[in-house]
């Protein structure tokens, strides 16, 4: 089994990557392999609504999306993590979600049955709106979303003004989520 973590931040040492790793560490402790894709290193165009995927069963835009989507298909679990920009997820992550939803839908619900959940982080507010955007993607694709002791929303400041390591509740939430996700995956896939 494998869990793919997708980090939506444009920053190299981002708070959202820190929190993603908190969850993935617990998943690895349960014996499940993990991999992280940082979208900051990728060229991802937005969906052009060309509908070529309807016939081709793949996205015809030539960028790094194809590689990411292949990894999504091979993984049993997908965890998304993003900073919150004006109560929304980042543009590169939204592009991945929109394009993967189209291709997976026209390809015969290719992501159905996978397990995953979103993680959001902001300095003050907007996490729940961004969390909802990503939850809708999981639900649209027929995926199982395990819970935790709270929503997977975290608090950290810009440029280290408030370190994510000090967000005790966020860390506890993501560790519990990682354990829950591992347990759910083992029940479904073993």
C-alpha atoms as an extended CHARMM CRD file, in Angstrom:
* protein
*
       190  EXT
         1         1  UNK       CA              0.0000000000        0.0000000000        0.0000000000  PROA      1               0.0000000000
         2         2  UNK       CA              1.0640000000        3.5540000000       -0.6290000000  PROA      2               0.0000000000
         3         3  UNK       CA             -0.1140000000        7.0360000000        0.3150000000  PROA      3               0.0000000000
         4         4  UNK       CA              0.6670000000        9.9590000000       -1.9530000000  PROA      4               0.0000000000
         5         5  UNK       CA              0.9730000000       13.3360000000       -0.2410000000  PROA      5               0.0000000000
         6         6  UNK       CA              0.5130000000       16.4040000000       -2.4290000000  PROA      6               0.0000000000
         7         7  UNK       CA              1.8560000000       19.6760000000       -1.0210000000  PROA      7               0.0000000000
         8         8  UNK       CA              0.1860000000       22.6790000000       -2.6400000000  PROA      8               0.0000000000
         9         9  UNK       CA              2.4270000000       25.4610000000       -1.3290000000  PROA      9               0.0000000000
        10        10  UNK       CA              4.7260000000       27.4610000000       -3.6200000000  PROA      10              0.0000000000
        11        11  UNK       CA              7.2600000000       27.7440000000       -0.7640000000  PROA      11              0.0000000000
        12        12  UNK       CA             10.1680000000       25.3540000000       -0.2650000000  PROA      12              0.0000000000
        13        13  UNK       CA              9.9510000000       24.9820000000        3.5250000000  PROA      13              0.0000000000
        14        14  UNK       CA              6.2520000000       25.5650000000        3.8820000000  PROA      14              0.0000000000
        15        15  UNK       CA              3.9840000000       25.1740000000        6.8720000000  PROA      15              0.0000000000
        16        16  UNK       CA              1.6240000000       22.9850000000        4.8480000000  PROA      16              0.0000000000
        17        17  UNK       CA              4.4950000000       20.6130000000        3.9970000000  PROA      17              0.0000000000
        18        18  UNK       CA              5.4050000000       20.4440000000        7.7000000000  PROA      18              0.0000000000
        19        19  UNK       CA              1.8410000000       19.4460000000        8.6050000000  PROA      19              0.0000000000
        20        20  UNK       CA              1.6080000000       16.9720000000        5.7200000000  PROA      20              0.0000000000
        21        21  UNK       CA              4.7240000000       15.2630000000        7.0330000000  PROA      21              0.0000000000
        22        22  UNK       CA              3.1780000000       15.0650000000       10.5440000000  PROA      22              0.0000000000
        23        23  UNK       CA              0.3690000000       12.9330000000        9.1200000000  PROA      23              0.0000000000
        24        24  UNK       CA              2.5900000000       10.9040000000        6.7970000000  PROA      24              0.0000000000
        25        25  UNK       CA              4.9870000000       10.0100000000        9.6370000000  PROA      25              0.0000000000
        26        26  UNK       CA              2.1380000000        8.2530000000       11.4520000000  PROA      26              0.0000000000
        27        27  UNK       CA              1.1460000000        6.4630000000        8.2590000000  PROA      27              0.0000000000
        28        28  UNK       CA              4.7350000000        5.2650000000        7.7760000000  PROA      28              0.0000000000
        29        29  UNK       CA              4.8440000000        4.0500000000       11.4060000000  PROA      29              0.0000000000
        30        30  UNK       CA              1.8950000000        1.8140000000       10.5000000000  PROA      30              0.0000000000
        31        31  UNK       CA              3.9730000000        0.2090000000        7.7510000000  PROA      31              0.0000000000
        32        32  UNK       CA              2.4510000000        2.0220000000        4.7740000000  PROA      32              0.0000000000
        33        33  UNK       CA              4.7890000000        3.5890000000        2.2180000000  PROA      33              0.0000000000
        34        34  UNK       CA              4.4740000000        7.3150000000        1.5010000000  PROA      34              0.0000000000
        35        35  UNK       CA              5.6270000000        9.7150000000       -1.1870000000  PROA      35              0.0000000000
        36        36  UNK       CA              5.4090000000       13.5080000000       -1.3400000000  PROA      36              0.0000000000
        37        37  UNK       CA              4.9550000000       15.5990000000       -4.4560000000  PROA      37              0.0000000000
        38        38  UNK       CA              5.6270000000       19.3030000000       -3.9480000000  PROA      38              0.0000000000
        39        39  UNK       CA              3.7000000000       21.2820000000       -6.5460000000  PROA      39              0.0000000000
        40        40  UNK       CA              6.1940000000       24.1540000000       -6.2150000000  PROA      40              0.0000000000
        41        41  UNK       CA              8.5460000000       22.0130000000       -8.3180000000  PROA      41              0.0000000000
        42        42  UNK       CA              5.9650000000       21.2830000000      -11.0120000000  PROA      42              0.0000000000
        43        43  UNK       CA              4.4970000000       23.0890000000      -13.9960000000  PROA      43              0.0000000000
        44        44  UNK       CA              0.7230000000       22.6850000000      -13.7910000000  PROA      44              0.0000000000
        45        45  UNK       CA             -1.5820000000       24.5320000000      -16.1590000000  PROA      45              0.0000000000
        46        46  UNK       CA             -5.2410000000       25.1220000000      -15.2620000000  PROA      46              0.0000000000
        47        47  UNK       CA             -7.9410000000       23.0060000000      -16.8640000000  PROA      47              0.0000000000
        48        48  UNK       CA             -8.8410000000       24.4560000000      -20.2650000000  PROA      48              0.0000000000
        49        49  UNK       CA            -12.2610000000       22.7300000000      -20.3690000000  PROA      49              0.0000000000
        50        50  UNK       CA            -11.3700000000       21.3260000000      -23.7920000000  PROA      50              0.0000000000
        51        51  UNK       CA            -13.0420000000       17.9930000000      -22.9290000000  PROA      51              0.0000000000
        52        52  UNK       CA            -10.3530000000       16.0680000000      -24.8210000000  PROA      52              0.0000000000
        53        53  UNK       CA            -10.1560000000       13.8450000000      -21.7160000000  PROA      53              0.0000000000
        54        54  UNK       CA            -13.6510000000       12.5990000000      -22.4660000000  PROA      54              0.0000000000
        55        55  UNK       CA            -12.3570000000       10.6600000000      -25.4620000000  PROA      55              0.0000000000
        56        56  UNK       CA             -8.6740000000       10.2630000000      -24.5890000000  PROA      56              0.0000000000
        57        57  UNK       CA             -9.2120000000        9.2100000000      -20.9320000000  PROA      57              0.0000000000
        58        58  UNK       CA             -6.1820000000       11.3560000000      -20.0700000000  PROA      58              0.0000000000
        59        59  UNK       CA             -5.4070000000       15.0610000000      -19.9500000000  PROA      59              0.0000000000
        60        60  UNK       CA             -3.9460000000       16.3090000000      -23.2240000000  PROA      60              0.0000000000
        61        61  UNK       CA             -2.2830000000       19.4160000000      -21.7480000000  PROA      61              0.0000000000
        62        62  UNK       CA              1.4760000000       18.8600000000      -21.9200000000  PROA      62              0.0000000000
        63        63  UNK       CA              2.8800000000       19.6130000000      -18.4570000000  PROA      63              0.0000000000
        64        64  UNK       CA              3.6880000000       17.7710000000      -15.2040000000  PROA      64              0.0000000000
        65        65  UNK       CA              0.0860000000       16.7830000000      -14.4680000000  PROA      65              0.0000000000
        66        66  UNK       CA              0.3300000000       13.4160000000      -16.2510000000  PROA      66              0.0000000000
        67        67  UNK       CA              3.1170000000       12.2390000000      -13.9370000000  PROA      67              0.0000000000
        68        68  UNK       CA              1.1570000000       13.3520000000      -10.8680000000  PROA      68              0.0000000000
        69        69  UNK       CA             -2.0520000000       11.7070000000      -12.0420000000  PROA      69              0.0000000000
        70        70  UNK       CA             -0.2370000000        8.4180000000      -12.7070000000  PROA      70              0.0000000000
        71        71  UNK       CA              1.0110000000        8.4530000000       -9.1080000000  PROA      71              0.0000000000
        72        72  UNK       CA             -2.4990000000        9.2390000000       -7.8730000000  PROA      72              0.0000000000
        73        73  UNK       CA             -3.8170000000        6.2000000000       -9.7240000000  PROA      73              0.0000000000
        74        74  UNK       CA             -1.1280000000        3.8940000000       -8.3000000000  PROA      74              0.0000000000
        75        75  UNK       CA             -1.5850000000        5.0200000000       -4.6700000000  PROA      75              0.0000000000
        76        76  UNK       CA             -4.3120000000        3.6190000000       -2.4360000000  PROA      76              0.0000000000
        77        77  UNK       CA             -4.3480000000        6.8480000000       -0.4160000000  PROA      77              0.0000000000
        78        78  UNK       CA             -4.0570000000       10.5510000000       -1.2710000000  PROA      78              0.0000000000
        79        79  UNK       CA             -3.4990000000       13.3250000000        1.2830000000  PROA      79              0.0000000000
        80        80  UNK       CA             -3.6970000000       16.9370000000        0.1020000000  PROA      80              0.0000000000
        81        81  UNK       CA             -2.1130000000       19.8040000000        2.0380000000  PROA      81              0.0000000000
        82        82  UNK       CA             -2.3590000000       23.4980000000        1.2360000000  PROA      82              0.0000000000
        83        83  UNK       CA             -1.8880000000       26.9540000000        2.6530000000  PROA      83              0.0000000000
        84        84  UNK       CA             -5.0110000000       29.0850000000        2.6000000000  PROA      84              0.0000000000
        85        85  UNK       CA             -5.0310000000       32.0740000000        0.2440000000  PROA      85              0.0000000000
        86        86  UNK       CA             -8.1210000000       34.2720000000        0.6150000000  PROA      86              0.0000000000
        87        87  UNK       CA            -10.1370000000       31.3380000000        2.0370000000  PROA      87              0.0000000000
        88        88  UNK       CA             -9.1470000000       29.1050000000       -0.8810000000  PROA      88              0.0000000000
        89        89  UNK       CA             -6.6100000000       26.4680000000       -1.8740000000  PROA      89              0.0000000000
        90        90  UNK       CA             -3.6160000000       27.3570000000       -4.0510000000  PROA      90              0.0000000000
        91        91  UNK       CA             -4.0220000000       27.6640000000       -7.8120000000  PROA      91              0.0000000000
        92        92  UNK       CA             -1.6460000000       24.7800000000       -8.6640000000  PROA      92              0.0000000000
        93        93  UNK       CA             -3.4970000000       22.4310000000       -6.3100000000  PROA      93              0.0000000000
        94        94  UNK       CA             -6.8770000000       23.5210000000       -7.6810000000  PROA      94              0.0000000000
        95        95  UNK       CA             -5.5940000000       22.8140000000      -11.1950000000  PROA      95              0.0000000000
        96        96  UNK       CA             -4.5440000000       19.2940000000      -10.1580000000  PROA      96              0.0000000000
        97        97  UNK       CA             -7.9190000000       18.6490000000       -8.5180000000  PROA      97              0.0000000000
        98        98  UNK       CA            -10.0010000000       19.9630000000      -11.4070000000  PROA      98              0.0000000000
        99        99  UNK       CA             -8.0170000000       18.1520000000      -14.0740000000  PROA      99              0.0000000000
       100       100  UNK       CA             -7.8660000000       14.8770000000      -12.1360000000  PROA      100             0.0000000000
       101       101  UNK       CA            -11.6110000000       15.0130000000      -11.4640000000  PROA      101             0.0000000000
       102       102  UNK       CA            -12.3730000000       15.4030000000      -15.1710000000  PROA      102             0.0000000000
       103       103  UNK       CA             -9.9950000000       12.6450000000      -16.2940000000  PROA      103             0.0000000000
       104       104  UNK       CA            -11.0370000000       10.2520000000      -13.5070000000  PROA      104             0.0000000000
       105       105  UNK       CA            -14.7310000000       10.8670000000      -14.1830000000  PROA      105             0.0000000000
       106       106  UNK       CA            -14.5430000000       10.3380000000      -17.9410000000  PROA      106             0.0000000000
       107       107  UNK       CA            -12.1900000000        7.3890000000      -17.4370000000  PROA      107             0.0000000000
       108       108  UNK       CA            -14.7670000000        5.4970000000      -15.3610000000  PROA      108             0.0000000000
       109       109  UNK       CA            -14.3690000000        6.9000000000      -11.8290000000  PROA      109             0.0000000000
       110       110  UNK       CA            -10.6680000000        5.9950000000      -11.7360000000  PROA      110             0.0000000000
       111       111  UNK       CA            -10.0910000000        7.3120000000       -8.1890000000  PROA      111             0.0000000000
       112       112  UNK       CA            -13.1110000000        5.6320000000       -6.5860000000  PROA      112             0.0000000000
       113       113  UNK       CA            -12.3700000000        3.5370000000       -3.5140000000  PROA      113             0.0000000000
       114       114  UNK       CA             -9.1790000000        5.3180000000       -2.5380000000  PROA      114             0.0000000000
       115       115  UNK       CA             -8.7260000000        6.7840000000        0.9580000000  PROA      115             0.0000000000
       116       116  UNK       CA             -7.6240000000       10.3050000000        1.8340000000  PROA      116             0.0000000000
       117       117  UNK       CA             -8.2820000000       13.6540000000        3.4160000000  PROA      117             0.0000000000
       118       118  UNK       CA             -7.2480000000       17.2950000000        3.1690000000  PROA      118             0.0000000000
       119       119  UNK       CA             -5.0490000000       19.4220000000        5.4400000000  PROA      119             0.0000000000
       120       120  UNK       CA             -5.2170000000       23.2230000000        5.5200000000  PROA      120             0.0000000000
       121       121  UNK       CA             -3.0830000000       25.8310000000        7.2690000000  PROA      121             0.0000000000
       122       122  UNK       CA             -3.5330000000       29.5730000000        7.6800000000  PROA      122             0.0000000000
       123       123  UNK       CA             -2.3470000000       32.3480000000        9.9390000000  PROA      123             0.0000000000
       124       124  UNK       CA             -5.8190000000       33.3280000000       11.1290000000  PROA      124             0.0000000000
       125       125  UNK       CA             -8.8630000000       32.0850000000        9.2370000000  PROA      125             0.0000000000
       126       126  UNK       CA            -10.2370000000       30.5360000000        6.0550000000  PROA      126             0.0000000000
       127       127  UNK       CA             -9.1550000000       26.9620000000        6.7070000000  PROA      127             0.0000000000
       128       128  UNK       CA            -12.6860000000       25.5410000000        6.7070000000  PROA      128             0.0000000000
       129       129  UNK       CA            -13.5340000000       27.0500000000        3.3140000000  PROA      129             0.0000000000
       130       130  UNK       CA            -10.3760000000       25.5730000000        1.7870000000  PROA      130             0.0000000000
       131       131  UNK       CA            -10.9980000000       22.2720000000        3.5930000000  PROA      131             0.0000000000
       132       132  UNK       CA            -14.4940000000       22.1570000000        2.0750000000  PROA      132             0.0000000000
       133       133  UNK       CA            -13.1390000000       22.7140000000       -1.4370000000  PROA      133             0.0000000000
       134       134  UNK       CA            -10.8840000000       19.6950000000       -1.1050000000  PROA      134             0.0000000000
       135       135  UNK       CA            -13.5140000000       17.5470000000        0.6330000000  PROA      135             0.0000000000
       136       136  UNK       CA            -15.8250000000       18.0680000000       -2.3430000000  PROA      136             0.0000000000
       137       137  UNK       CA            -13.0810000000       16.6390000000       -4.5960000000  PROA      137             0.0000000000
       138       138  UNK       CA            -12.7710000000       13.5200000000       -2.4040000000  PROA      138             0.0000000000
       139       139  UNK       CA            -16.5440000000       13.0310000000       -2.3410000000  PROA      139             0.0000000000
       140       140  UNK       CA            -16.9410000000       13.6280000000       -6.1020000000  PROA      140             0.0000000000
       141       141  UNK       CA            -14.3620000000       10.9200000000       -6.7300000000  PROA      141             0.0000000000
       142       142  UNK       CA            -16.0210000000        8.3660000000       -4.4240000000  PROA      142             0.0000000000
       143       143  UNK       CA            -13.1780000000        8.2800000000       -1.9340000000  PROA      143             0.0000000000
       144       144  UNK       CA            -13.2930000000        7.3370000000        1.7590000000  PROA      144             0.0000000000
       145       145  UNK       CA            -12.3780000000       10.2220000000        4.0950000000  PROA      145             0.0000000000
       146       146  UNK       CA            -11.3040000000        9.1990000000        7.6160000000  PROA      146             0.0000000000
       147       147  UNK       CA            -11.7920000000       11.6310000000       10.4740000000  PROA      147             0.0000000000
       148       148  UNK       CA             -9.6240000000       12.6780000000       13.3840000000  PROA      148             0.0000000000
       149       149  UNK       CA            -10.0490000000       14.3160000000       16.7780000000  PROA      149             0.0000000000
       150       150  UNK       CA            -10.8350000000       17.6160000000       15.0210000000  PROA      150             0.0000000000
       151       151  UNK       CA            -10.8950000000       18.9590000000       11.4780000000  PROA      151             0.0000000000
       152       152  UNK       CA             -7.5070000000       18.8470000000        9.7400000000  PROA      152             0.0000000000
       153       153  UNK       CA             -7.0500000000       22.6110000000       10.0720000000  PROA      153             0.0000000000
       154       154  UNK       CA             -3.8240000000       24.0790000000       11.3760000000  PROA      154             0.0000000000
       155       155  UNK       CA             -2.5090000000       27.4910000000       12.4030000000  PROA      155             0.0000000000
       156       156  UNK       CA              0.8970000000       28.9390000000       11.5550000000  PROA      156             0.0000000000
       157       157  UNK       CA              2.0730000000       32.4160000000       10.6690000000  PROA      157             0.0000000000
       158       158  UNK       CA              3.6320000000       33.8360000000        7.5640000000  PROA      158             0.0000000000
       159       159  UNK       CA              7.3810000000       33.4220000000        7.2000000000  PROA      159             0.0000000000
       160       160  UNK       CA              7.7480000000       31.8120000000       10.5920000000  PROA      160             0.0000000000
       161       161  UNK       CA              5.9020000000       34.5040000000       12.5690000000  PROA      161             0.0000000000
       162       162  UNK       CA              4.2500000000       31.5860000000       14.3400000000  PROA      162             0.0000000000
       163       163  UNK       CA              6.0250000000       28.2800000000       13.9510000000  PROA      163             0.0000000000
       164       164  UNK       CA              3.9200000000       25.2320000000       13.0730000000  PROA      164             0.0000000000
       165       165  UNK       CA              5.7850000000       23.2690000000       15.7670000000  PROA      165             0.0000000000
       166       166  UNK       CA              3.8870000000       25.3610000000       18.3540000000  PROA      166             0.0000000000
       167       167  UNK       CA              0.4630000000       24.3190000000       17.0310000000  PROA      167             0.0000000000
       168       168  UNK       CA             -0.0280000000       21.4590000000       19.4950000000  PROA      168             0.0000000000
       169       169  UNK       CA             -3.6810000000       20.8660000000       18.6120000000  PROA      169             0.0000000000
       170       170  UNK       CA             -2.9410000000       20.8110000000       14.8850000000  PROA      170             0.0000000000
       171       171  UNK       CA             -0.1080000000       18.3230000000       15.3570000000  PROA      171             0.0000000000
       172       172  UNK       CA             -2.2150000000       16.0910000000       17.6260000000  PROA      172             0.0000000000
       173       173  UNK       CA             -5.0460000000       16.2120000000       15.0980000000  PROA      173             0.0000000000
       174       174  UNK       CA             -2.8070000000       15.1750000000       12.2110000000  PROA      174             0.0000000000
       175       175  UNK       CA             -1.1310000000       12.3960000000       14.1700000000  PROA      175             0.0000000000
       176       176  UNK       CA             -4.5730000000       11.0050000000       15.0600000000  PROA      176             0.0000000000
       177       177  UNK       CA             -5.6320000000       11.4030000000       11.4240000000  PROA      177             0.0000000000
       178       178  UNK       CA             -2.5440000000        9.4960000000       10.2360000000  PROA      178             0.0000000000
       179       179  UNK       CA             -3.3580000000        6.6400000000       12.6180000000  PROA      179             0.0000000000
       180       180  UNK       CA             -7.0130000000        6.5960000000       11.5280000000  PROA      180             0.0000000000
       181       181  UNK       CA             -6.1330000000        6.6780000000        7.8440000000  PROA      181             0.0000000000
       182       182  UNK       CA             -3.7200000000        3.7730000000        8.3140000000  PROA      182             0.0000000000
       183       183  UNK       CA             -6.3530000000        1.7300000000       10.1520000000  PROA      183             0.0000000000
       184       184  UNK       CA             -8.9910000000        2.4170000000        7.4890000000  PROA      184             0.0000000000
       185       185  UNK       CA             -6.6020000000        1.5150000000        4.6710000000  PROA      185             0.0000000000
       186       186  UNK       CA             -5.6500000000       -1.7600000000        6.3510000000  PROA      186             0.0000000000
       187       187  UNK       CA             -9.3190000000       -2.6740000000        6.7330000000  PROA      187             0.0000000000
       188       188  UNK       CA            -10.0820000000       -1.8720000000        3.1030000000  PROA      188             0.0000000000
       189       189  UNK       CA             -6.9700000000       -3.0800000000        1.2890000000  PROA      189             0.0000000000
       190       190  UNK       CA             -5.5820000000       -5.9720000000        3.3710000000  PROA      190             0.0000000000
